[in-house]
Structure formats: C-alpha cells, structure tokens
C-alpha cells in the first residue's frame, strides 16, 4: 500500500490522538472510532502534516496490518 492511499485524521478532544486509515476504508474507520468514542469527532490532518507524521513512523507495515484487521490504526503521540 502506498503512503498516498493513507489518510490521517485527528481527534478533536485529544490533539495527540491520530487515526490512520486507507481512503477506501474511511467510512469503516469513522464508524469504528465513533463506536468506541461516541462523544468525540475527527478532523482531517492537512496532507503535508500527514505525510510528515507518516514519514516519522518506523514501521508502516504494522499500521497497514492494523488497518486491514480493524479498519483503522490509532496513533497516540504523547
């Protein structure tokens, strides 16, 4: 999976929580996030910041495996 297929979203209530998913699994990721955090919402991270975040991760294959299993990957930065 290419990095360009990944999108990054951020929690409105926790600025250190990022949700990473594939474009094709966007709806699944949103539903899964809201099922576990019904009082929170997600905002899109600008593409340049998203790429910086993804480049800083050491192993994207782990992220891809989590997305394939759960539809999303939760990335806590603090």
Beta strands, then each sheet from edge to edge (+ up, - down):
strand 1: 6-11
strand 2: 17-22
strand 3: 42-44
strand 4: 73-76
sheet 1: 3+ 1- 2+ 4-
end
